[in-house]
């Protein structure tokens, strides 16, 4: 499967996806380098899920680490140092499409004209850009997406209460045993 043919499902009306959302969207404290720099945030589950939805990944933008979104993905996707045997695309090859889906769901934290960060205070933004978005819009807030500079990702185990097994091609990131029946309407892009 190429990145251009991702099978996407809308999880907003899917009871299983909503159960997962309730399980993972809990306040956390995390830090990137030192505990003194810890932040408090709630990881957000993408409302879009992909393929059979049996695998979980985290994705964080370089500008927003350690905060991250959770992606419910196809069990065939591979990730970096996985063992040989994965059938699908490597997660790193499809991050652009995933980031677009996250922006559609949570909003974009960059000016469409100048690419100034909308997470900066207005007085800082208008030094470089006086467009309507920079001069009139308030500061962006998590979970809006600021993907300038790239992103990082990793596998994630299913939370307690979900029937999961070890992933046969990965040292981490369990797989859901019985996938929920996907909604009748998926879309391939």
N, C-alpha and C positions, 0 to 999 in steps of 0.2 A: 504494500500500500504506500503510495507516495503521499507526501505532505499535502498535495493538492486535492486528495480524495479522502480526507478525514471524514469519518461518519460521526456526526454530532447529534446529540439528543438534548432536548430542553428538560432539565430536571426540576423545573419550578412546580410542576404538577405531579411529579413522580413521588409516591409515598416513600419508597425506599431511599431515594436521594434526599428527601426531607428528613428522614430518620438519621441519615449520615450527617447532614448539616447540623442537626441538634447535638449530635455526639461530638463533633469536632470544633464547632464555633464557641470556644470557651476561652475566657481571658487567660493570657499567659504573660510571663515575664521572661525576656530573653535578651542576650547580649551577643555582640559579634566578637569583640576582642577581650574586654575586661568587664567584670561584674559591675563596676561603678557606672558603666555606660548602658545598663540594662534599660529596656523600654517595656512598657505594658501595652499589649495589643490583643486583638481577637483575630486569629487566622480566619480567612474567609474561604468557603467552598464555592468554587465556580458553579454557577447555575447550569452550565453546559457540561455534559459528560460525553465521553468518546468511546466508540466501539462497544465492547461487551461490559465496560465499566467495572471490571474486576480488580484493577490495580489502582493504587493511590500514589501520587507524586506531590511534592511541594515545589513551588517556584517562587523565587524572590528576586526583585530587581536589585541591581547593585546599589541604587540610590535609596532603597527602602529596607535593606537587610537590617536586622534579622526578621522583620515582619514578612509573612509569606501567605500565599494563597494555596489552597489544596485543590488538586486536579484529580477527578475520577476518570481514569484512563482505561484503554484497552489492555488486556493482559498480554497481548503479543508485542507491545512496545518494549524496546530495549532502552538501556540507560548506561552509558559510559563503560564501566568495567564489568558488565554482566558476562556470564559464561556464554560460550557459543550456543546457539539454538533459538534465539529469539527470531520471530518471523516478521515482526512489524518494523516500523521506522524507529530510529533512535530518537529519544525525547528531544535531544539537542537540535535535531533537524526540523522540528515542528514548533519550536518555541515562539516564532514570530506569529503563527496562526493562533496559538494559545493566548499570547499577549493581546492580540486584537479582540479575541472573545472576552478576555478580562476587562479591557477598556470598554467594550460594548456593555458589559454588565455593571461595572463600578465607576466608570468615568475616566477621563484622561487628565492627568496632572501636569500636562505640558501645554504651553501655548501652541496653537496650530499654525501660527504665523512665524514667530521667532524661536520657538522651542524653549523659551524661558520656563523655568520651573514655577508652576502655580502653587507649590508648597512654600515658596518664599513669600515674605510679606510684600504687600502691594508697593510700598515705597522702594523696595529693592528691585522689583520687576520692572517698574516704569523707568528706571535708569537706563535700561537697554531696549525697552519696547513700550510704546504708548498705545498699542492697539486696544480695542475695546475689551478683549479678554484679559489682558494684563492690567489695564487701568481701572476696570469696573468690577471685576470678579473678585470675590473674597478668596481667602487662602484655601487651597485644596486640602483635603483630609483623607486619611486612610479609610477605606481601602481603594481610593482612586489610584490609578497606575501612573508611575513615573519611570518609564522603561529606558530613559536615556542612559546609555552606558552598558546596556546588556542585562543579563540575568544569570542566576544559578538555580540548580534544581537537584532534587534527590528523590529516592523512593521513600515511601512511608508505609508503615504497618497499619492494617485496619484496626480501629479501636476495639476495646473489649465490648462483647455483646454481638459481634459480627462473626459469622462462621468463616474463618480464613485458614489457609494452609501456607506453608513455606513456598516461596517462589522457586520453581525448578531452575531458573536461569540467573537468579540474583541472590546475593548473600544477605540482602535485606529487602524489606518491602513485601509483605505477605500478599497473597491473592485471595479474593473472595471465592468461597467454594461454589456456591450456587448463585450465578448471576440472576439479578432480578430480570423479569421480562422487560425488554426495552419498550418504550412507547411505540405505538404503531407508526408514528411519523418521525423518522430521522431525516437528516439532510446530509447529503454528501456535497462537499464543496471542492 
